[in-house]
Amino acid sequence: MTSLAERTRVAEYMRRLYARGLTTASGGNISCRTGAGTVAVTASKLDKAVISAAGVGLVTPAGVTLTPDLALSIETAMHLAIYARRPDVQAIVHAHPVFASAFSAAPAPVNTHLTAEAYAILGDPVFIPYALMGTPDLANQVAAALATASCGVLENHGVIALGASLLEAFDRIEVLENAARQTVILAQLGGPRELSPERRRQLDIFMERA
C-alpha cells in the first residue's frame, strides 16, 4: 500500500487531537492529500485515542475507496468537496472541542478579535448553517462556505479548519478553541477590549490576506 507516510501522519494528528481533549473517541475526522494524488482520511468506528496508520483509509478525489476493508468517515464527501474547491488546501481537521462547539449552538460567534494570534491565524471564522451530518447537503454547504475562509463553525455540530499542512489545520483548531474559551471568559469579566479595525488591517497585511 502506498502513501503510508501520510496515513501515519493523519493517525498521529488524530491521536493528538484526542489527547488534547478536542474531540471524543468516536468523533471528528482528519484528512490530507497524498503524493500519489489520493486522500488519506480517518476511518469510522475506531478508537481515536489509539488509531494507527492501519485505521486511515485512502480514497480517490472521485470518492472511490482504495481501502475497502475500512469504513471511511461519514464526512469523507465533505473533505473531498473542500479539496475539489480549494486546490491550495492540503489538510483538513474536523473536530468537536467543547467551547468552540458550544458556539455552534449559541446566538453569538466566537470572537477572534481578542488577540493578535487568534485573528492572524484564523481571520473571521464562517458560520455554516445546519445540514445532516454525512449528507451531500452538508458537504456542499461546507465547501461553499470555506471557499475563502480557513475555518468554520458548523451549526449544532462542531468546527472545521483547513491548512497547507496537517500542522496548520490542527493549529487552527487549537487556536479556535482557545478563542472560544477567551470569548466566554471575557464575557464574564465585563466584556472584551478588541483589536481595533486598524490593528486587524495591519494583521491582514502581515498575514498577506490584504
N, C-alpha and C positions, 0 to 999 in steps of 0.2 A: 504494500500500500504506500503510495506516495504521500507527500505533504505531512509527514509525521511531525516535523518541527512545528508547523503551525497548529496542529492538533494538540501537541504538548503544551504550547503556549496558551491556547484557549483554555485548556483544563487548568493550568496554573492560575490564570486570572479568575476563573470561576471559583476555585478554592479560596483565593484571596478575597473575592467578593463576599463569600460566605463567612470567612474568618473575621472580616471587618463588620459583620452584622448588617450588611447592606442588602441581603436577601435571605430567603429561607431555604431549607434543604431541598424543597421541591420547586422553588420559584426562580424566576429570572433566566436569562439566556445570553450567551456571548457568541459572537462570530468574528471571523476575519477572512479576508481574501487570501488565497494561497498563490504561490508562484506558478502553480500549474493551471491557474485560471478558474479554479473551483472556489467554493466557500466552505470553510470549516465551521461547524456550528454545534453547540452542545445538544446532546440528545435529551429526551424527556424521560421521566420515571427513573432517574438516577439520583443518588445522594450527592448533592452539590458540594458537600464538605469533603468528599474523598474522590471526586471524579478524576479520572486519568485520561490520557490520550485515547484509550480504547472506548471512552464514553463520548467522544467528539466525532460526529459524523461528517461526511463530505457530500456536497450537493453541487450540481452544476448551476450556472446562472439561470437556466430554464426550469430549475426545480427538480431535476432528475437525481434521485439519491444514488450515491456510489457506495453506500454502506447499508445495504438492505437489512442487515442484522440489527440495526439500531432504529429506534423510533425517534425521528428527529423532533426537535422542539416544535410545538404547535405554532410558534411565531416565526418559523423559518421563512414563510412567504413575506412577512413584514421585513425581515432582513434583506431578502433578495430584492424587494421593491425599492428599498432605500439604495442599495448598491446600483441598481439599474438607473436610478435618477441622479446619483451622486458619484461619478467616477473618481472623485477626489477622496472619498471615504474608504478607508482600508479596514476599519474595525467598528463594531457596534456592541454596546453593552446595554442590556435592558434589565432593570432590577426593581426591587420593591423596598427601598430603605424607608424606615418608619416615618421620619419627619417629612422628607420630600414627598412621599406617597400620601401623607395626610393632606398635603396641599392639593392633591388630585381630587379631593372631596370637599375642599374649602372654597369660600367665595373670594378669598384673597390669593394673590400669586406669591410665589417665592420671590423675595426681594433680593436681587443680585446687585443692587446699587449701594450696598452697605460697606463693602471692602473692595479695594483695588483688585485683589486676587480674584474674587468672585466675578466681577464684571469683565476683567481681562480674559479670563479663561472661558466664561460662559456666555458673555453678552446677555441678551434677554431671552430666557427660555420661552419656547412657544407652548401654548396650552392646546392640547389636541382633544377635540370632542369625543365622547364615548362611542365605542363600537365594540361588539362582542369579541373577546379575545380569540385569536386563531382564525379569524374570518378574513376574506378578501377585502371587506369594507375597512377593517382596521388597518390592514397592510397598505391600502391605497391612501387612507387618510393620514397615516403617519408619514409615509413617504412624501406626500404633497406638503405637509406642514413643515417638514425638515428640509425643504428644498434649499433654504439658505441659512438655516439655524443649525447649531451644534448640539443642542439638547432640547428635550421637551418633557412636559408633564402630561401623562395620559389620563383623562378624566376617569375617576373612580377605578384606577388600575395601577399605575406606577410611573416610572420615569425611564427615559432612554437618552443615551449620549452617543455621539459619533466621534470618530477620530482618524487621524492619519496613521495611527498605530494603536495597538491594544492599550498601551500605557496611557496615551492621550484620552481615549474613550473612558478608561477606568478612572483616571484623574478627574474627569469632568463629572462622573457620578459622585465621587467623594466630595468634590467642591460644591456640587449642587446640594448634597445632604447637609454639608456644613452651613451653606447659605440658608437652608430651610430652618435649621436649628437657630441660627442667628436671628432670623425673622421672628421666630417665636419668642426668643429671649428679649429682644429689644421691644417687642410689643408689651412685655411685662415690665419693662424699665421706663415706660412713659413715651415710647416712640423713638424712631431712628433719626440719626443725623446722616443723611445720604450723601453720596458723592454728587457734586454739582454737575449740571449739564456740561460745563466746560471741562471738568476733570474727566468725565466719561468720554468726551470728544477726544481728549488727549490720549486716553487709553485705547480708543478705537484706532487712532493713528499709530500708536505704539504697536498694536497687535495687527496692523496692516488690514484693518477692516474698513478703512475710510480712504 
